[in-house]
Amino acid sequence: MTTRLLLTLSLLLTVLPLRAVERYVKIEAVPTAQPGQNYRATILAGTDAGEGEQIGMFQVDISLDDGKTWTGARYLDGLGASTTQGIDIPIGPTTSPVRLRVRVAFRGGLAGDVDYRGAAIRWQESWDKWEEPPAKSVVIQVKAP
């Protein structure tokens, strides 16, 4: 490259602001619980991408029997740029681990439909797979006192 071209590129990089977009999905839950108690988990999700991007789809499921069966706990859409959702978890009488899973699709912005990593959501492939993004999950171990 010529010196002039390098200087021009250097000036462009200096003048143009580079901004990383942050998208996040976080689950805050107790690591262990006691049978027969109620607990609350908090799910936080958000984006700072701007340009109209928001939480387009937000889904939470709970399993009280270590993933054998699932119950929908929350399904919301159009939540804006960020949300904090409290989810009540009624722990049953057994010591089966409790599982909580969350998936979020960020929509409406320049990036299209993306997950929390900024990867394009492949609706026919990845959306139904809870084991990978766009999903996140936690396990709460249930132990007798």
Phi, psi and omega in degrees: 000150179279161179299321181295318179295316178299319179296318179297314178298318179298317179294320178298316179293329178286321184280320183280123179287135175257127183227125176277140178272136176248124171237141182213152170222120182231140177243122176251115182212156177292145179283333179224153181217167177254146178301145176077006180255161174253138180230164179234130173254152177239131178245129178243136177215147178185169179214145173244021184294333183070201177053031177089357180291136178212177175283104184274326179218136184219117185227134178230131174236150178234140172237124178265001183232043176060035174091004179289318177228153182232145176237132176292126180256331182200134172218112184228160173215162179061049185271003182086197186284337179207159178207153170232121184239127174267133180238121177278134182240108177274104181288130181286184183283347182266176179258025175294136176300146178258135180242140178233127179232145185224140170220143185226136172246123175270129188222164171090356181258188181294334183280351184082203179278114184228160175268187184293344176271352184089004179280142178300135177280125176265092190306322182279344184248301191270335187295325181278353181263109182280349184280350185220169176305142021273014184261155169226153181211161174224156175240131175252117179283133181253122184230137177294146181294000000 
